[in-house]
């Protein structure tokens, strides 16, 4: 008699535990898209996936018109700090910069400039670029204001 009570108790406990693991039964919640799996594996937030990892933690929006004074400063910085590896209209040691703001957000570009080591170690897109170009981007020690000037240059006609 005691054995039958124990078996009933174990059976009920097992049935209860298994029913808690079943989910909704439609299987939809258990399936994830490839992009969701990659995001979960990277451990990055939605913001970081779109805008990169670094000191710029708020979305940077470009104005309706390019700030030509800032863009000129950005051009000078680009020529001094970036042109050894990047060209405006052609692939070089790094990617061409003429359409970078069509591929990436201004915030992402700034974080890549300011935190290239962290980006290539932790961001899936930056890892892909490192694999493609086989040359890590060096940290040029720029300030956020200088990185913003370079982004403003990229938003200009790049001349």
C-alpha positions in Angstrom: 0.0 0.0 0.0 2.8 2.4 0.8 4.6 1.5 -2.4 1.5 2.4 -4.5 1.2 5.8 -2.7 4.9 6.5 -3.4 4.4 5.5 -7.1 1.4 7.8 -7.4 3.2 10.7 -5.8 6.3 10.2 -8.0 4.1 9.9 -11.1 2.1 13.1 -10.3 5.4 15.0 -9.5 6.9 13.9 -12.8 3.7 14.8 -14.7 3.7 18.2 -13.1 7.3 18.9 -13.9 7.0 17.8 -17.5 3.9 19.9 -18.1 5.8 23.0 -16.9 8.4 22.4 -19.6 6.0 22.1 -22.5 5.6 25.7 -23.4 2.6 26.7 -25.5 2.7 23.6 -27.5 3.0 25.4 -30.9 6.8 25.3 -31.0 6.9 28.9 -32.2 8.5 30.3 -29.0 11.2 27.7 -29.2 12.4 28.7 -32.6 14.6 31.7 -33.2 15.7 33.3 -36.3 19.4 33.2 -37.2 19.8 36.9 -36.4 18.3 36.5 -32.9 20.6 33.6 -32.2 23.6 35.7 -33.3 22.5 38.6 -31.1 22.0 36.3 -28.1 25.4 34.7 -28.7 27.1 38.1 -28.9 25.6 39.3 -25.7 25.0 42.8 -27.1 22.0 45.0 -26.6 19.9 46.1 -29.6 21.5 49.5 -29.3 25.0 48.0 -29.4 24.1 45.8 -32.4 23.0 48.9 -34.4 25.3 51.6 -33.0 28.4 49.7 -31.8 30.3 49.4 -28.6 32.1 52.4 -27.2 31.9 55.7 -25.4 29.0 57.0 -27.6 26.0 55.6 -25.9 23.3 57.9 -27.4 22.2 58.0 -31.0 24.0 60.7 -33.0 21.8 62.3 -35.6 23.2 64.3 -38.5 21.5 67.6 -39.2 19.6 68.4 -42.4 22.6 70.3 -43.6 26.3 69.4 -43.2 28.2 71.6 -40.8 30.9 72.6 -43.3 33.3 74.0 -40.6 33.1 70.8 -38.7 33.4 68.8 -41.9 36.6 70.7 -42.9 38.1 69.8 -39.5 37.0 66.2 -40.1 38.6 66.2 -43.5 41.9 67.4 -42.0 41.7 64.7 -39.2 40.9 62.1 -41.8 43.9 63.0 -43.9 46.2 63.0 -40.9 44.9 60.0 -39.0 42.9 57.8 -41.4 44.2 58.1 -45.0 47.1 55.7 -44.5 44.5 52.9 -44.4 41.3 54.4 -45.8 40.6 56.0 -49.2 37.4 57.9 -49.9 36.4 56.1 -53.1 38.3 52.8 -53.1 39.0 49.8 -51.0 42.5 50.0 -49.5 43.9 48.5 -46.3 40.4 49.3 -44.9 37.0 49.9 -46.6 36.2 52.9 -48.7 34.5 55.7 -46.8 32.3 57.2 -49.5 29.2 55.3 -48.5 30.0 54.4 -44.9 27.0 56.3 -43.5 24.7 54.3 -45.8 26.1 51.1 -44.3 26.4 52.2 -40.7 24.9 54.7 -38.3 26.9 57.8 -37.4 27.0 56.5 -33.8 28.5 53.1 -35.0 31.1 55.0 -37.0 32.1 57.1 -34.0 32.3 54.0 -31.8 34.5 52.3 -34.4 36.8 55.3 -34.5 36.9 55.6 -30.7 36.9 51.9 -29.7 38.3 49.8 -32.6 39.8 47.1 -30.3 36.5 46.6 -28.4 34.5 46.6 -31.6 36.7 44.0 -33.4 36.7 41.8 -30.3 33.0 42.0 -29.5 30.8 43.3 -32.4 29.9 40.8 -35.2 30.0 43.3 -38.0 33.4 44.7 -36.9 34.7 41.1 -36.6 33.6 40.5 -40.2 35.5 43.5 -41.4 38.6 42.3 -39.6 38.3 39.0 -41.3 37.7 40.6 -44.7 40.5 43.2 -44.5 42.9 41.2 -42.3 44.2 44.3 -40.6 43.0 45.7 -37.3 42.1 49.3 -37.1 44.4 51.1 -34.7 43.2 53.4 -32.0 44.2 56.9 -33.0 43.4 58.4 -29.6 40.8 60.8 -31.0 38.2 62.6 -28.8 34.4 62.3 -29.3 34.4 65.8 -30.9 37.1 64.8 -33.4 35.3 61.6 -34.2 32.1 63.6 -34.7 34.0 65.9 -37.1 35.1 62.9 -39.2 31.5 61.7 -39.4 30.5 65.2 -40.5 33.2 65.0 -43.2 31.8 61.6 -44.3 28.3 63.2 -44.5 29.7 65.9 -46.8 30.6 65.4 -50.5 34.0 64.0 -49.3 36.1 66.4 -51.3 
